[in-house]
Amino acid sequence: MSSVKAFGLGATSPSRAKSFMSDNASAIPFVDTNILVYAHDADEGVKHLQAGEFFSQLRERRTGAISTQVLQEFYPTITRRCRPS
């Protein structure tokens, strides 16, 4: 059975998640709310780029998991952070 590993910037950065994917081909990456937010918030600079690269790798490998809870946390977070001035 495959293991699931959570990637959140509180514990693991997108660059560490990227290296984890290289080292653990059998694990299914679980996307944390922070990674999803950074992927959508261009104001996050390097974190935005790293999260985008991470999602590109997930698409290429056709893998990854996300929960309903992460999506429920994502919506209010991103609508507050990315509100037009």
Secondary structure, DSSP 8 states (H G I E B T S, - for coil): ---EEEE-TTT--HHHHHHHHHH-TT-EEEE-HHHHHHHH-GGGTHHHHHHHHHHHHHHHHT--B--HHHHHHHHHHHHHHT---
